[in-house]
Amino acid sequence: MDLVKAYVRQELLGPLQGAGRWVSMGLAGSLALVVGVILLMLSLLRALQTETGTVFAGSLSWIPYLIVVAALGGVIALLVRQVGKRGLG
């Protein structure tokens, strides 16, 4: 019986601990990436609103938001493409 317990620990619990570390690092990395992308998009919006002068004033004030949404769509497309290239191995 002790042999079975040792075998289960070696073959089941060991890989599960490794997978848990892998998942936790992946979640931490994705959280950092999400926070970074949000901050970059906010800084892009702020720059477009303040540094362009009167170009986007009045009835064109919605254009910086459209530019930020398009940039975010590009970032999402790039990330989805990268995820599709690699597997778990």
PyMOL Python script that loads the backbone (N, CA, C, O; Angstrom):
from pymol import cmd

cmd.read_pdbstr("""\
ATOM      1  N   MET A   1       0.821  -1.197   0.000  1.00  0.00           N
ATOM      2  CA  MET A   1       0.000   0.000   0.000  1.00  0.00           C
ATOM      3  C   MET A   1       0.865   1.261   0.000  1.00  0.00           C
ATOM      4  O   MET A   1       0.526   2.257  -0.639  1.00  0.00           O
ATOM      5  N   ASP A   2       1.979   1.208   0.720  1.00  0.00           N
ATOM      6  CA  ASP A   2       2.872   2.366   0.735  1.00  0.00           C
ATOM      7  C   ASP A   2       3.462   2.631  -0.640  1.00  0.00           C
ATOM      8  O   ASP A   2       3.717   3.777  -1.010  1.00  0.00           O
ATOM      9  N   LEU A   3       3.674   1.566  -1.385  1.00  0.00           N
ATOM     10  CA  LEU A   3       4.211   1.713  -2.733  1.00  0.00           C
ATOM     11  C   LEU A   3       3.219   2.442  -3.634  1.00  0.00           C
ATOM     12  O   LEU A   3       3.615   3.269  -4.455  1.00  0.00           O
ATOM     13  N   VAL A   4       1.929   2.136  -3.482  1.00  0.00           N
ATOM     14  CA  VAL A   4       0.886   2.795  -4.278  1.00  0.00           C
ATOM     15  C   VAL A   4       0.806   4.277  -3.914  1.00  0.00           C
ATOM     16  O   VAL A   4       0.694   5.128  -4.796  1.00  0.00           O
ATOM     17  N   LYS A   5       0.862   4.582  -2.631  1.00  0.00           N
ATOM     18  CA  LYS A   5       0.818   5.983  -2.197  1.00  0.00           C
ATOM     19  C   LYS A   5       2.010   6.763  -2.740  1.00  0.00           C
ATOM     20  O   LYS A   5       1.862   7.893  -3.206  1.00  0.00           O
ATOM     21  N   ALA A   6       3.174   6.164  -2.677  1.00  0.00           N
ATOM     22  CA  ALA A   6       4.373   6.834  -3.190  1.00  0.00           C
ATOM     23  C   ALA A   6       4.271   7.045  -4.693  1.00  0.00           C
ATOM     24  O   ALA A   6       4.683   8.084  -5.209  1.00  0.00           O
ATOM     25  N   TYR A   7       3.720   6.059  -5.395  1.00  0.00           N
ATOM     26  CA  TYR A   7       3.557   6.173  -6.845  1.00  0.00           C
ATOM     27  C   TYR A   7       2.579   7.293  -7.196  1.00  0.00           C
ATOM     28  O   TYR A   7       2.836   8.080  -8.107  1.00  0.00           O
ATOM     29  N   VAL A   8       1.463   7.367  -6.477  1.00  0.00           N
ATOM     30  CA  VAL A   8       0.466   8.417  -6.733  1.00  0.00           C
ATOM     31  C   VAL A   8       1.072   9.790  -6.469  1.00  0.00           C
ATOM     32  O   VAL A   8       0.852  10.723  -7.242  1.00  0.00           O
ATOM     33  N   ARG A   9       1.822   9.919  -5.404  1.00  0.00           N
ATOM     34  CA  ARG A   9       2.464  11.205  -5.103  1.00  0.00           C
ATOM     35  C   ARG A   9       3.434  11.603  -6.204  1.00  0.00           C
ATOM     36  O   ARG A   9       3.491  12.765  -6.606  1.00  0.00           O
ATOM     37  N   GLN A  10       4.184  10.644  -6.679  1.00  0.00           N
ATOM     38  CA  GLN A  10       5.198  10.939  -7.687  1.00  0.00           C
ATOM     39  C   GLN A  10       4.567  11.260  -9.033  1.00  0.00           C
ATOM     40  O   GLN A  10       4.969  12.220  -9.691  1.00  0.00           O
ATOM     41  N   GLU A  11       3.597  10.480  -9.445  1.00  0.00           N
ATOM     42  CA  GLU A  11       3.065  10.599 -10.797  1.00  0.00           C
ATOM     43  C   GLU A  11       1.868  11.535 -10.914  1.00  0.00           C
ATOM     44  O   GLU A  11       1.554  11.986 -12.016  1.00  0.00           O
ATOM     45  N   LEU A  12       1.205  11.834  -9.830  1.00  0.00           N
ATOM     46  CA  LEU A  12       0.012  12.671  -9.909  1.00  0.00           C
ATOM     47  C   LEU A  12       0.207  14.015  -9.227  1.00  0.00           C
ATOM     48  O   LEU A  12      -0.055  15.057  -9.828  1.00  0.00           O
ATOM     49  N   LEU A  13       0.651  14.005  -8.015  1.00  0.00           N
ATOM     50  CA  LEU A  13       0.754  15.254  -7.260  1.00  0.00           C
ATOM     51  C   LEU A  13       1.909  16.129  -7.740  1.00  0.00           C
ATOM     52  O   LEU A  13       1.785  17.353  -7.761  1.00  0.00           O
ATOM     53  N   GLY A  14       3.014  15.527  -8.120  1.00  0.00           N
ATOM     54  CA  GLY A  14       4.154  16.306  -8.613  1.00  0.00           C
ATOM     55  C   GLY A  14       3.807  17.124  -9.847  1.00  0.00           C
ATOM     56  O   GLY A  14       4.026  18.336  -9.860  1.00  0.00           O
ATOM     57  N   PRO A  15       3.265  16.481 -10.899  1.00  0.00           N
ATOM     58  CA  PRO A  15       2.877  17.254 -12.086  1.00  0.00           C
ATOM     59  C   PRO A  15       1.778  18.276 -11.811  1.00  0.00           C
ATOM     60  O   PRO A  15       1.757  19.340 -12.429  1.00  0.00           O
ATOM     61  N   LEU A  16       0.864  17.965 -10.890  1.00  0.00           N
ATOM     62  CA  LEU A  16      -0.192  18.927 -10.570  1.00  0.00           C
ATOM     63  C   LEU A  16       0.376  20.178  -9.910  1.00  0.00           C
ATOM     64  O   LEU A  16      -0.107  21.283 -10.162  1.00  0.00           O
ATOM     65  N   GLN A  17       1.380  20.020  -9.081  1.00  0.00           N
ATOM     66  CA  GLN A  17       2.012  21.191  -8.466  1.00  0.00           C
ATOM     67  C   GLN A  17       2.707  22.035  -9.527  1.00  0.00           C
ATOM     68  O   GLN A  17       2.654  23.264  -9.484  1.00  0.00           O
ATOM     69  N   GLY A  18       3.353  21.375 -10.474  1.00  0.00           N
ATOM     70  CA  GLY A  18       3.993  22.105 -11.572  1.00  0.00           C
ATOM     71  C   GLY A  18       2.972  22.838 -12.421  1.00  0.00           C
ATOM     72  O   GLY A  18       3.205  23.970 -12.843  1.00  0.00           O
ATOM     73  N   ALA A  19       1.834  22.191 -12.674  1.00  0.00           N
ATOM     74  CA  ALA A  19       0.775  22.828 -13.455  1.00  0.00           C
ATOM     75  C   ALA A  19       0.188  24.013 -12.696  1.00  0.00           C
ATOM     76  O   ALA A  19      -0.158  25.029 -13.299  1.00  0.00           O
ATOM     77  N   GLY A  20       0.076  23.889 -11.384  1.00  0.00           N
ATOM     78  CA  GLY A  20      -0.434  25.005 -10.577  1.00  0.00           C
ATOM     79  C   GLY A  20       0.478  26.211 -10.653  1.00  0.00           C
ATOM     80  O   GLY A  20       0.005  27.344 -10.747  1.00  0.00           O
ATOM     81  N   ARG A  21       1.774  25.981 -10.614  1.00  0.00           N
ATOM     82  CA  ARG A  21       2.724  27.095 -10.759  1.00  0.00           C
ATOM     83  C   ARG A  21       2.616  27.710 -12.141  1.00  0.00           C
ATOM     84  O   ARG A  21       2.661  28.932 -12.291  1.00  0.00           O
ATOM     85  N   TRP A  22       2.473  26.863 -13.153  1.00  0.00           N
ATOM     86  CA  TRP A  22       2.369  27.333 -14.537  1.00  0.00           C
ATOM     87  C   TRP A  22       1.121  28.209 -14.710  1.00  0.00           C
ATOM     88  O   TRP A  22       1.182  29.268 -15.334  1.00  0.00           O
ATOM     89  N   VAL A  23      -0.004  27.761 -14.155  1.00  0.00           N
ATOM     90  CA  VAL A  23      -1.253  28.523 -14.257  1.00  0.00           C
ATOM     91  C   VAL A  23      -1.154  29.828 -13.478  1.00  0.00           C
ATOM     92  O   VAL A  23      -1.606  30.865 -13.963  1.00  0.00           O
ATOM     93  N   SER A  24      -0.575  29.798 -12.289  1.00  0.00           N
ATOM     94  CA  SER A  24      -0.478  31.027 -11.493  1.00  0.00           C
ATOM     95  C   SER A  24       0.427  32.053 -12.173  1.00  0.00           C
ATOM     96  O   SER A  24       0.125  33.246 -12.151  1.00  0.00           O
ATOM     97  N   MET A  25       1.516  31.616 -12.768  1.00  0.00           N
ATOM     98  CA  MET A  25       2.379  32.554 -13.497  1.00  0.00           C
ATOM     99  C   MET A  25       1.671  33.099 -14.732  1.00  0.00           C
ATOM    100  O   MET A  25       1.826  34.272 -15.072  1.00  0.00           O
ATOM    101  N   GLY A  26       0.901  32.257 -15.396  1.00  0.00           N
ATOM    102  CA  GLY A  26       0.140  32.714 -16.556  1.00  0.00           C
ATOM    103  C   GLY A  26      -0.904  33.753 -16.180  1.00  0.00           C
ATOM    104  O   GLY A  26      -1.084  34.745 -16.886  1.00  0.00           O
ATOM    105  N   LEU A  27      -1.592  33.525 -15.068  1.00  0.00           N
ATOM    106  CA  LEU A  27      -2.593  34.492 -14.615  1.00  0.00           C
ATOM    107  C   LEU A  27      -1.949  35.811 -14.195  1.00  0.00           C
ATOM    108  O   LEU A  27      -2.469  36.886 -14.496  1.00  0.00           O
ATOM    109  N   ALA A  28      -0.825  35.726 -13.505  1.00  0.00           N
ATOM    110  CA  ALA A  28      -0.128  36.953 -13.100  1.00  0.00           C
ATOM    111  C   ALA A  28       0.365  37.719 -14.324  1.00  0.00           C
ATOM    112  O   ALA A  28       0.274  38.945 -14.369  1.00  0.00           O
ATOM    113  N   GLY A  29       0.879  37.008 -15.303  1.00  0.00           N
ATOM    114  CA  GLY A  29       1.343  37.659 -16.527  1.00  0.00           C
ATOM    115  C   GLY A  29       0.211  38.300 -17.301  1.00  0.00           C
ATOM    116  O   GLY A  29       0.355  39.410 -17.813  1.00  0.00           O
ATOM    117  N   SER A  30      -0.940  37.593 -17.391  1.00  0.00           N
ATOM    118  CA  SER A  30      -2.055  38.186 -18.114  1.00  0.00           C
ATOM    119  C   SER A  30      -2.632  39.390 -17.407  1.00  0.00           C
ATOM    120  O   SER A  30      -3.064  40.345 -18.054  1.00  0.00           O
ATOM    121  N   LEU A  31      -2.646  39.358 -16.084  1.00  0.00           N
ATOM    122  CA  LEU A  31      -3.115  40.518 -15.332  1.00  0.00           C
ATOM    123  C   LEU A  31      -2.197  41.718 -15.565  1.00  0.00           C
ATOM    124  O   LEU A  31      -2.670  42.837 -15.759  1.00  0.00           O
ATOM    125  N   ALA A  32      -0.898  41.484 -15.546  1.00  0.00           N
ATOM    126  CA  ALA A  32       0.053  42.568 -15.802  1.00  0.00           C
ATOM    127  C   ALA A  32      -0.109  43.108 -17.218  1.00  0.00           C
ATOM    128  O   ALA A  32      -0.026  44.317 -17.434  1.00  0.00           O
ATOM    129  N   LEU A  33      -0.340  42.224 -18.181  1.00  0.00           N
ATOM    130  CA  LEU A  33      -0.531  42.652 -19.564  1.00  0.00           C
ATOM    131  C   LEU A  33      -1.800  43.484 -19.714  1.00  0.00           C
ATOM    132  O   LEU A  33      -1.794  44.502 -20.406  1.00  0.00           O
ATOM    133  N   VAL A  34      -2.875  43.064 -19.080  1.00  0.00           N
ATOM    134  CA  VAL A  34      -4.142  43.801 -19.163  1.00  0.00           C
ATOM    135  C   VAL A  34      -3.997  45.193 -18.554  1.00  0.00           C
ATOM    136  O   VAL A  34      -4.440  46.179 -19.142  1.00  0.00           O
ATOM    137  N   VAL A  35      -3.385  45.274 -17.390  1.00  0.00           N
ATOM    138  CA  VAL A  35      -3.189  46.579 -16.742  1.00  0.00           C
ATOM    139  C   VAL A  35      -2.318  47.471 -17.622  1.00  0.00           C
ATOM    140  O   VAL A  35      -2.604  48.659 -17.770  1.00  0.00           O
ATOM    141  N   GLY A  36      -1.265  46.916 -18.203  1.00  0.00           N
ATOM    142  CA  GLY A  36      -0.387  47.692 -19.070  1.00  0.00           C
ATOM    143  C   GLY A  36      -1.093  48.206 -20.310  1.00  0.00           C
ATOM    144  O   GLY A  36      -0.907  49.359 -20.699  1.00  0.00           O
ATOM    145  N   VAL A  37      -1.900  47.363 -20.934  1.00  0.00           N
ATOM    146  CA  VAL A  37      -2.623  47.781 -22.142  1.00  0.00           C
ATOM    147  C   VAL A  37      -3.649  48.852 -21.803  1.00  0.00           C
ATOM    148  O   VAL A  37      -3.810  49.810 -22.559  1.00  0.00           O
ATOM    149  N   ILE A  38      -4.342  48.710 -20.686  1.00  0.00           N
ATOM    150  CA  ILE A  38      -5.316  49.734 -20.284  1.00  0.00           C
ATOM    151  C   ILE A  38      -4.621  51.072 -20.064  1.00  0.00           C
ATOM    152  O   ILE A  38      -5.107  52.106 -20.521  1.00  0.00           O
ATOM    153  N   LEU A  39      -3.496  51.058 -19.375  1.00  0.00           N
ATOM    154  CA  LEU A  39      -2.772  52.308 -19.135  1.00  0.00           C
ATOM    155  C   LEU A  39      -2.250  52.918 -20.434  1.00  0.00           C
ATOM    156  O   LEU A  39      -2.278  54.137 -20.601  1.00  0.00           O
ATOM    157  N   LEU A  40      -1.774  52.079 -21.353  1.00  0.00           N
ATOM    158  CA  LEU A  40      -1.319  52.594 -22.646  1.00  0.00           C
ATOM    159  C   LEU A  40      -2.465  53.220 -23.438  1.00  0.00           C
ATOM    160  O   LEU A  40      -2.290  54.272 -24.053  1.00  0.00           O
ATOM    161  N   MET A  41      -3.629  52.585 -23.428  1.00  0.00           N
ATOM    162  CA  MET A  41      -4.768  53.133 -24.164  1.00  0.00           C
ATOM    163  C   MET A  41      -5.249  54.445 -23.541  1.00  0.00           C
ATOM    164  O   MET A  41      -5.619  55.376 -24.257  1.00  0.00           O
ATOM    165  N   LEU A  42      -5.244  54.516 -22.219  1.00  0.00           N
ATOM    166  CA  LEU A  42      -5.621  55.776 -21.569  1.00  0.00           C
ATOM    167  C   LEU A  42      -4.620  56.884 -21.875  1.00  0.00           C
ATOM    168  O   LEU A  42      -5.003  58.037 -22.071  1.00  0.00           O
ATOM    169  N   SER A  43      -3.343  56.533 -21.915  1.00  0.00           N
ATOM    170  CA  SER A  43      -2.338  57.557 -22.234  1.00  0.00           C
ATOM    171  C   SER A  43      -2.460  57.998 -23.684  1.00  0.00           C
ATOM    172  O   SER A  43      -2.262  59.174 -23.988  1.00  0.00           O
ATOM    173  N   LEU A  44      -2.782  57.074 -24.583  1.00  0.00           N
ATOM    174  CA  LEU A  44      -3.006  57.449 -25.985  1.00  0.00           C
ATOM    175  C   LEU A  44      -4.199  58.385 -26.103  1.00  0.00           C
ATOM    176  O   LEU A  44      -4.138  59.380 -26.825  1.00  0.00           O
ATOM    177  N   LEU A  45      -5.278  58.078 -25.405  1.00  0.00           N
ATOM    178  CA  LEU A  45      -6.457  58.944 -25.435  1.00  0.00           C
ATOM    179  C   LEU A  45      -6.135  60.324 -24.885  1.00  0.00           C
ATOM    180  O   LEU A  45      -6.514  61.338 -25.469  1.00  0.00           O
ATOM    181  N   ARG A  46      -5.444  60.355 -23.774  1.00  0.00           N
ATOM    182  CA  ARG A  46      -5.071  61.639 -23.165  1.00  0.00           C
ATOM    183  C   ARG A  46      -4.185  62.456 -24.105  1.00  0.00           C
ATOM    184  O   ARG A  46      -4.368  63.665 -24.248  1.00  0.00           O
ATOM    185  N   ALA A  47      -3.227  61.787 -24.741  1.00  0.00           N
ATOM    186  CA  ALA A  47      -2.338  62.487 -25.673  1.00  0.00           C
ATOM    187  C   ALA A  47      -3.117  63.025 -26.867  1.00  0.00           C
ATOM    188  O   ALA A  47      -2.885  64.153 -27.302  1.00  0.00           O
ATOM    189  N   LEU A  48      -4.030  62.233 -27.394  1.00  0.00           N
ATOM    190  CA  LEU A  48      -4.819  62.699 -28.535  1.00  0.00           C
ATOM    191  C   LEU A  48      -5.710  63.878 -28.156  1.00  0.00           C
ATOM    192  O   LEU A  48      -5.920  64.780 -28.968  1.00  0.00           O
ATOM    193  N   GLN A  49      -6.224  63.880 -26.955  1.00  0.00           N
ATOM    194  CA  GLN A  49      -7.119  64.952 -26.544  1.00  0.00           C
ATOM    195  C   GLN A  49      -6.375  66.235 -26.200  1.00  0.00           C
ATOM    196  O   GLN A  49      -6.911  67.325 -26.401  1.00  0.00           O
ATOM    197  N   THR A  50      -5.159  66.132 -25.690  1.00  0.00           N
ATOM    198  CA  THR A  50      -4.469  67.344 -25.233  1.00  0.00           C
ATOM    199  C   THR A  50      -3.436  67.868 -26.217  1.00  0.00           C
ATOM    200  O   THR A  50      -3.250  69.080 -26.326  1.00  0.00           O
ATOM    201  N   GLU A  51      -2.763  66.984 -26.932  1.00  0.00           N
ATOM    202  CA  GLU A  51      -1.642  67.414 -27.762  1.00  0.00           C
ATOM    203  C   GLU A  51      -2.025  67.770 -29.192  1.00  0.00           C
ATOM    204  O   GLU A  51      -1.179  68.260 -29.941  1.00  0.00           O
ATOM    205  N   THR A  52      -3.252  67.545 -29.588  1.00  0.00           N
ATOM    206  CA  THR A  52      -3.635  67.839 -30.969  1.00  0.00           C
ATOM    207  C   THR A  52      -4.261  69.216 -31.124  1.00  0.00           C
ATOM    208  O   THR A  52      -4.681  69.590 -32.219  1.00  0.00           O
ATOM    209  N   GLY A  53      -4.326  69.958 -30.055  1.00  0.00           N
ATOM    210  CA  GLY A  53      -4.873  71.314 -30.136  1.00  0.00           C
ATOM    211  C   GLY A  53      -6.358  71.306 -30.426  1.00  0.00           C
ATOM    212  O   GLY A  53      -7.135  70.649 -29.733  1.00  0.00           O
ATOM    213  N   THR A  54      -6.746  72.035 -31.447  1.00  0.00           N
ATOM    214  CA  THR A  54      -8.165  72.152 -31.784  1.00  0.00           C
ATOM    215  C   THR A  54      -8.570  71.239 -32.931  1.00  0.00           C
ATOM    216  O   THR A  54      -9.673  71.365 -33.463  1.00  0.00           O
ATOM    217  N   VAL A  55      -7.693  70.324 -33.315  1.00  0.00           N
ATOM    218  CA  VAL A  55      -8.003  69.434 -34.438  1.00  0.00           C
ATOM    219  C   VAL A  55      -9.234  68.587 -34.132  1.00  0.00           C
ATOM    220  O   VAL A  55     -10.107  68.431 -34.986  1.00  0.00           O
ATOM    221  N   PHE A  56      -9.309  68.043 -32.928  1.00  0.00           N
ATOM    222  CA  PHE A  56     -10.428  67.184 -32.552  1.00  0.00           C
ATOM    223  C   PHE A  56     -11.400  67.926 -31.635  1.00  0.00           C
ATOM    224  O   PHE A  56     -11.912  67.340 -30.681  1.00  0.00           O
ATOM    225  N   ALA A  57     -11.655  69.172 -31.903  1.00  0.00           N
ATOM    226  CA  ALA A  57     -12.563  69.968 -31.070  1.00  0.00           C
ATOM    227  C   ALA A  57     -13.959  69.962 -31.682  1.00  0.00           C
ATOM    228  O   ALA A  57     -14.137  69.654 -32.860  1.00  0.00           O
ATOM    229  N   GLY A  58     -14.924  70.302 -30.877  1.00  0.00           N
ATOM    230  CA  GLY A  58     -16.294  70.444 -31.356  1.00  0.00           C
ATOM    231  C   GLY A  58     -16.910  69.124 -31.780  1.00  0.00           C
ATOM    232  O   GLY A  58     -16.945  68.163 -31.010  1.00  0.00           O
ATOM    233  N   SER A  59     -17.398  69.087 -33.019  1.00  0.00           N
ATOM    234  CA  SER A  59     -18.103  67.896 -33.498  1.00  0.00           C
ATOM    235  C   SER A  59     -17.166  66.730 -33.812  1.00  0.00           C
ATOM    236  O   SER A  59     -17.631  65.624 -34.090  1.00  0.00           O
ATOM    237  N   LEU A  60     -15.858  66.963 -33.772  1.00  0.00           N
ATOM    238  CA  LEU A  60     -14.897  65.886 -34.032  1.00  0.00           C
ATOM    239  C   LEU A  60     -14.299  65.316 -32.745  1.00  0.00           C
ATOM    240  O   LEU A  60     -13.307  64.589 -32.794  1.00  0.00           O
ATOM    241  N   SER A  61     -14.888  65.637 -31.610  1.00  0.00           N
ATOM    242  CA  SER A  61     -14.313  65.204 -30.330  1.00  0.00           C
ATOM    243  C   SER A  61     -14.414  63.695 -30.117  1.00  0.00           C
ATOM    244  O   SER A  61     -13.778  63.173 -29.201  1.00  0.00           O
ATOM    245  N   TRP A  62     -15.178  62.988 -30.916  1.00  0.00           N
ATOM    246  CA  TRP A  62     -15.319  61.545 -30.785  1.00  0.00           C
ATOM    247  C   TRP A  62     -14.202  60.784 -31.492  1.00  0.00           C
ATOM    248  O   TRP A  62     -14.031  59.589 -31.247  1.00  0.00           O
ATOM    249  N   ILE A  63     -13.450  61.433 -32.349  1.00  0.00           N
ATOM    250  CA  ILE A  63     -12.421  60.751 -33.138  1.00  0.00           C
ATOM    251  C   ILE A  63     -11.295  60.171 -32.269  1.00  0.00           C
ATOM    252  O   ILE A  63     -10.855  59.058 -32.557  1.00  0.00           O
ATOM    253  N   PRO A  64     -10.801  60.850 -31.228  1.00  0.00           N
ATOM    254  CA  PRO A  64      -9.781  60.198 -30.387  1.00  0.00           C
ATOM    255  C   PRO A  64     -10.261  58.878 -29.778  1.00  0.00           C
ATOM    256  O   PRO A  64      -9.477  57.939 -29.645  1.00  0.00           O
ATOM    257  N   TYR A  65     -11.528  58.803 -29.411  1.00  0.00           N
ATOM    258  CA  TYR A  65     -12.069  57.559 -28.866  1.00  0.00           C
ATOM    259  C   TYR A  65     -12.069  56.459 -29.928  1.00  0.00           C
ATOM    260  O   TYR A  65     -11.759  55.304 -29.635  1.00  0.00           O
ATOM    261  N   LEU A  66     -12.419  56.824 -31.159  1.00  0.00           N
ATOM    262  CA  LEU A  66     -12.400  55.861 -32.255  1.00  0.00           C
ATOM    263  C   LEU A  66     -10.982  55.367 -32.527  1.00  0.00           C
ATOM    264  O   LEU A  66     -10.772  54.180 -32.777  1.00  0.00           O
ATOM    265  N   ILE A  67     -10.013  56.274 -32.480  1.00  0.00           N
ATOM    266  CA  ILE A  67      -8.618  55.891 -32.695  1.00  0.00           C
ATOM    267  C   ILE A  67      -8.156  54.931 -31.602  1.00  0.00           C
ATOM    268  O   ILE A  67      -7.467  53.952 -31.889  1.00  0.00           O
ATOM    269  N   VAL A  68      -8.527  55.203 -30.359  1.00  0.00           N
ATOM    270  CA  VAL A  68      -8.132  54.330 -29.246  1.00  0.00           C
ATOM    271  C   VAL A  68      -8.797  52.962 -29.374  1.00  0.00           C
ATOM    272  O   VAL A  68      -8.155  51.942 -29.124  1.00  0.00           O
ATOM    273  N   VAL A  69     -10.055  52.925 -29.755  1.00  0.00           N
ATOM    274  CA  VAL A  69     -10.742  51.638 -29.934  1.00  0.00           C
ATOM    275  C   VAL A  69     -10.100  50.853 -31.074  1.00  0.00           C
ATOM    276  O   VAL A  69      -9.948  49.636 -30.973  1.00  0.00           O
ATOM    277  N   ALA A  70      -9.720  51.535 -32.159  1.00  0.00           N
ATOM    278  CA  ALA A  70      -9.043  50.856 -33.268  1.00  0.00           C
ATOM    279  C   ALA A  70      -7.679  50.323 -32.831  1.00  0.00           C
ATOM    280  O   ALA A  70      -7.303  49.211 -33.202  1.00  0.00           O
ATOM    281  N   ALA A  71      -6.942  51.104 -32.051  1.00  0.00           N
ATOM    282  CA  ALA A  71      -5.642  50.643 -31.551  1.00  0.00           C
ATOM    283  C   ALA A  71      -5.817  49.443 -30.631  1.00  0.00           C
ATOM    284  O   ALA A  71      -5.038  48.492 -30.692  1.00  0.00           O
ATOM    285  N   LEU A  72      -6.828  49.484 -29.785  1.00  0.00           N
ATOM    286  CA  LEU A  72      -7.104  48.357 -28.893  1.00  0.00           C
ATOM    287  C   LEU A  72      -7.493  47.116 -29.694  1.00  0.00           C
ATOM    288  O   LEU A  72      -7.091  46.004 -29.353  1.00  0.00           O
ATOM    289  N   GLY A  73      -8.264  47.304 -30.745  1.00  0.00           N
ATOM    290  CA  GLY A  73      -8.601  46.178 -31.621  1.00  0.00           C
ATOM    291  C   GLY A  73      -7.363  45.578 -32.265  1.00  0.00           C
ATOM    292  O   GLY A  73      -7.263  44.359 -32.406  1.00  0.00           O
ATOM    293  N   GLY A  74      -6.418  46.429 -32.656  1.00  0.00           N
ATOM    294  CA  GLY A  74      -5.167  45.934 -33.217  1.00  0.00           C
ATOM    295  C   GLY A  74      -4.358  45.142 -32.212  1.00  0.00           C
ATOM    296  O   GLY A  74      -3.785  44.106 -32.550  1.00  0.00           O
ATOM    297  N   VAL A  75      -4.306  45.621 -30.978  1.00  0.00           N
ATOM    298  CA  VAL A  75      -3.577  44.903 -29.922  1.00  0.00           C
ATOM    299  C   VAL A  75      -4.236  43.553 -29.655  1.00  0.00           C
ATOM    300  O   VAL A  75      -3.548  42.544 -29.505  1.00  0.00           O
ATOM    301  N   ILE A  76      -5.558  43.533 -29.597  1.00  0.00           N
ATOM    302  CA  ILE A  76      -6.274  42.277 -29.356  1.00  0.00           C
ATOM    303  C   ILE A  76      -6.038  41.300 -30.501  1.00  0.00           C
ATOM    304  O   ILE A  76      -5.816  40.112 -30.266  1.00  0.00           O
ATOM    305  N   ALA A  77      -6.086  41.792 -31.746  1.00  0.00           N
ATOM    306  CA  ALA A  77      -5.839  40.915 -32.894  1.00  0.00           C
ATOM    307  C   ALA A  77      -4.432  40.339 -32.856  1.00  0.00           C
ATOM    308  O   ALA A  77      -4.232  39.163 -33.161  1.00  0.00           O
ATOM    309  N   LEU A  78      -3.461  41.156 -32.485  1.00  0.00           N
ATOM    310  CA  LEU A  78      -2.081  40.686 -32.380  1.00  0.00           C
ATOM    311  C   LEU A  78      -1.947  39.607 -31.309  1.00  0.00           C
ATOM    312  O   LEU A  78      -1.278  38.596 -31.523  1.00  0.00           O
ATOM    313  N   LEU A  79      -2.579  39.821 -30.166  1.00  0.00           N
ATOM    314  CA  LEU A  79      -2.502  38.839 -29.085  1.00  0.00           C
ATOM    315  C   LEU A  79      -3.203  37.535 -29.446  1.00  0.00           C
ATOM    316  O   LEU A  79      -2.701  36.456 -29.130  1.00  0.00           O
ATOM    317  N   VAL A  80      -4.346  37.621 -30.100  1.00  0.00           N
ATOM    318  CA  VAL A  80      -5.068  36.412 -30.507  1.00  0.00           C
ATOM    319  C   VAL A  80      -4.247  35.632 -31.525  1.00  0.00           C
ATOM    320  O   VAL A  80      -4.208  34.402 -31.490  1.00  0.00           O
ATOM    321  N   ARG A  81      -3.597  36.343 -32.424  1.00  0.00           N
ATOM    322  CA  ARG A  81      -2.746  35.677 -33.413  1.00  0.00           C
ATOM    323  C   ARG A  81      -1.571  34.962 -32.751  1.00  0.00           C
ATOM    324  O   ARG A  81      -1.202  33.862 -33.162  1.00  0.00           O
ATOM    325  N   GLN A  82      -0.988  35.576 -31.738  1.00  0.00           N
ATOM    326  CA  GLN A  82       0.132  34.955 -31.033  1.00  0.00           C
ATOM    327  C   GLN A  82      -0.310  33.726 -30.247  1.00  0.00           C
ATOM    328  O   GLN A  82       0.426  32.742 -30.173  1.00  0.00           O
ATOM    329  N   VAL A  83      -1.490  33.772 -29.666  1.00  0.00           N
ATOM    330  CA  VAL A  83      -1.991  32.627 -28.906  1.00  0.00           C
ATOM    331  C   VAL A  83      -2.235  31.451 -29.845  1.00  0.00           C
ATOM    332  O   VAL A  83      -1.988  30.302 -29.479  1.00  0.00           O
ATOM    333  N   GLY A  84      -2.715  31.729 -31.042  1.00  0.00           N
ATOM    334  CA  GLY A  84      -2.978  30.662 -32.000  1.00  0.00           C
ATOM    335  C   GLY A  84      -1.725  29.982 -32.512  1.00  0.00           C
ATOM    336  O   GLY A  84      -1.800  28.846 -32.980  1.00  0.00           O
ATOM    337  N   LYS A  85      -0.576  30.635 -32.440  1.00  0.00           N
ATOM    338  CA  LYS A  85       0.666  30.072 -32.967  1.00  0.00           C
ATOM    339  C   LYS A  85       1.264  29.012 -32.063  1.00  0.00           C
ATOM    340  O   LYS A  85       1.897  28.073 -32.545  1.00  0.00           O
ATOM    341  N   ARG A  86       1.072  29.149 -30.765  1.00  0.00           N
ATOM    342  CA  ARG A  86       1.745  28.260 -29.818  1.00  0.00           C
ATOM    343  C   ARG A  86       0.755  27.400 -29.065  1.00  0.00           C
ATOM    344  O   ARG A  86      -0.384  27.795 -28.816  1.00  0.00           O
ATOM    345  N   GLY A  87       1.211  26.236 -28.715  1.00  0.00           N
ATOM    346  CA  GLY A  87       0.426  25.358 -27.859  1.00  0.00           C
ATOM    347  C   GLY A  87       0.990  25.399 -26.448  1.00  0.00           C
ATOM    348  O   GLY A  87       1.734  26.311 -26.087  1.00  0.00           O
ATOM    349  N   LEU A  88       0.637  24.426 -25.680  1.00  0.00           N
ATOM    350  CA  LEU A  88       1.113  24.363 -24.306  1.00  0.00           C
ATOM    351  C   LEU A  88       2.510  23.775 -24.214  1.00  0.00           C
ATOM    352  O   LEU A  88       3.159  23.901 -23.176  1.00  0.00           O
ATOM    353  N   GLY A  89       2.982  23.143 -25.262  1.00  0.00           N
ATOM    354  CA  GLY A  89       4.292  22.486 -25.223  1.00  0.00           C
ATOM    355  C   GLY A  89       5.367  23.435 -25.488  1.00  0.00           C
ATOM    356  O   GLY A  89       6.538  23.055 -25.494  1.00  0.00           O
TER     357      GLY A  89
END
""", "prot")
cmd.dss("prot")
cmd.show_as("cartoon", "prot")
cmd.util.cbc("prot")
cmd.orient("prot")
